[in-house]
């Protein structure tokens, strides 16, 4: 019995989902490209830790946080959904969003994602930002280590965010509700 060949997008998605990356590495499917990144450096993880502590102490709502949570988000063109992995994914704890989540989950209910640049910073600044906007994630916090700055993207609309606020390291950044606190960036240096 002859089978019709699978569309290229389905073949790509099946291949991606079947990948077995070495321990500590992570794979993402971003705009039709499979991207594998090595484990992050210590300064990357220190920044992540500082953000988690500040959110835990300062957020107006109690937050659940997941490091490296796989998210399925719409693709800009034809083909399979993007499968992206933010450094941090925050959701209001009351929603228990992560309790029954699969490895790759949809973005509904995500309050904010965080990216800290390392290898391939342009991916965080462009394609991943557009993925998060298409997924209607309300807030995207980008810590750009190369530029020594922190940018908060808000008000997703279509392929991008309508608002962005960038501050250099050392300047405070106001996070809106449901966080509603001042993020201190002085320790990100």
C-alpha positions in Angstrom: 0.0 0.0 0.0 1.5 3.3 -1.1 1.5 6.2 1.4 1.4 9.9 0.5 4.6 11.7 1.6 4.2 13.9 4.6 4.3 17.7 4.1 7.8 19.1 4.7 6.6 20.9 7.9 5.3 17.7 9.4 8.6 15.9 8.6 10.5 18.8 10.3 8.3 18.7 13.4 8.5 14.9 13.7 12.3 15.1 13.4 12.5 17.9 15.9 10.3 16.0 18.5 12.4 12.9 18.0 15.7 14.7 18.7 17.7 13.4 21.7 20.1 16.2 22.8 23.1 15.6 25.0 22.5 16.3 28.7 22.2 20.0 29.4 21.7 21.0 25.8 18.3 22.1 24.6 16.7 22.1 21.2 14.1 24.6 19.8 12.2 24.8 16.5 12.2 28.5 15.6 10.7 29.7 12.3 11.4 26.4 10.6 15.0 26.0 11.9 16.1 23.5 14.5 18.4 25.3 17.0 20.5 23.4 19.6 22.2 25.4 22.4 24.8 24.2 24.9 24.4 24.6 28.7 24.6 28.2 29.8 27.6 29.9 31.5 27.5 30.7 35.2 26.8 34.4 34.8 23.7 33.5 32.7 22.4 31.4 35.6 23.3 34.0 38.2 21.2 36.5 36.4 18.3 34.0 36.2 18.6 33.4 39.9 18.5 37.1 40.7 15.3 37.6 38.7 13.6 34.6 40.4 14.5 36.0 43.8 13.2 39.5 43.0 9.9 38.2 41.5 9.4 36.0 44.6 9.9 38.9 47.0 8.3 41.7 45.0 5.5 40.5 42.7 2.0 41.6 43.7 0.7 38.1 42.8 2.3 34.9 43.9 4.0 33.4 40.8 4.9 29.9 39.7 8.1 29.8 37.7 9.5 27.2 35.3 13.0 27.2 33.9 13.3 25.9 30.4 9.6 25.3 29.9 8.8 24.3 26.3 6.2 26.5 24.7 4.3 25.9 21.4 3.6 29.2 19.6 2.3 30.2 16.2 4.8 30.4 13.3 5.0 33.6 11.2 4.6 31.7 7.9 3.5 28.3 6.8 4.7 25.2 8.6 4.7 23.7 12.1 4.2 25.7 15.3 7.4 27.1 16.8 8.7 25.2 19.8 10.6 27.7 21.9 12.1 27.5 25.4 12.4 30.7 27.4 15.0 30.8 30.2 12.1 31.5 32.6 8.3 31.2 32.3 6.1 32.9 34.9 2.4 32.2 35.6 0.1 33.3 38.4 0.4 30.5 41.0 -3.4 30.3 41.5 -3.8 29.1 37.9 -1.5 26.0 38.5 -0.6 26.3 34.9 2.4 23.9 35.1 0.7 21.1 37.1 -0.6 19.1 34.2 1.4 20.6 31.4 3.0 18.5 28.8 6.7 18.9 27.8 5.5 21.4 25.2 2.5 23.5 26.2 0.5 26.3 24.7 1.0 29.9 26.0 -2.4 30.5 27.4 -2.1 31.8 30.9 1.7 32.6 30.7 2.2 36.0 32.4 5.8 36.7 31.4 8.8 35.0 29.7 12.4 35.9 30.3 15.4 35.6 28.0 19.0 36.1 29.0 21.2 36.4 26.0 24.2 34.1 25.6 25.1 32.3 22.3 23.0 33.6 19.4 21.7 36.8 21.1 20.0 37.9 17.8 17.6 35.0 18.2 16.4 36.4 21.5 16.1 39.9 20.2 14.2 39.0 17.0 12.7 35.6 16.1 11.9 34.6 19.7 10.5 38.0 20.5 8.1 37.7 17.5 7.2 34.1 18.6 6.2 35.3 22.1 4.2 38.2 20.6 2.3 35.8 18.3 1.7 33.6 21.3 0.1 36.7 23.0 2.4 36.4 26.0 1.8 39.8 27.8 5.3 40.4 28.9 8.8 39.5 27.5 11.8 40.5 29.7 15.0 40.4 27.7 18.3 40.7 29.6 20.8 41.6 26.9 24.2 40.8 28.3 26.1 41.9 25.2 24.4 45.4 25.3 24.3 45.6 29.2 20.6 46.4 29.1 17.2 45.1 30.1 14.2 45.5 27.9 10.6 44.9 28.8 8.3 44.2 25.8 4.6 44.6 26.4 1.2 44.8 24.6 1.6 42.0 22.1 -0.1 42.6 18.8 0.4 40.4 15.8 4.1 39.6 15.2 5.5 42.0 17.7 5.0 44.0 20.9 3.6 47.6 20.7 5.6 48.8 23.7 9.2 48.4 24.8 11.1 50.0 27.6 14.9 49.6 27.7 17.2 50.5 30.6 20.9 50.1 31.0 22.2 47.8 33.8 22.0 49.7 37.1 18.7 51.4 36.3 15.5 50.2 37.8 12.7 48.9 35.6 9.0 48.9 36.5 7.1 45.7 35.9 3.4 46.1 35.4 0.6 43.9 36.9 0.4 41.1 37.8 4.0 41.7 38.9 3.7 45.4 39.9 7.1 46.0 41.4 10.4 47.6 40.6 13.0 45.2 39.1 16.5 46.2 40.3 19.1 45.6 37.5 22.3 46.7 39.3 23.3 43.1 40.1 23.0 42.0 36.5 26.5 43.4 35.6 
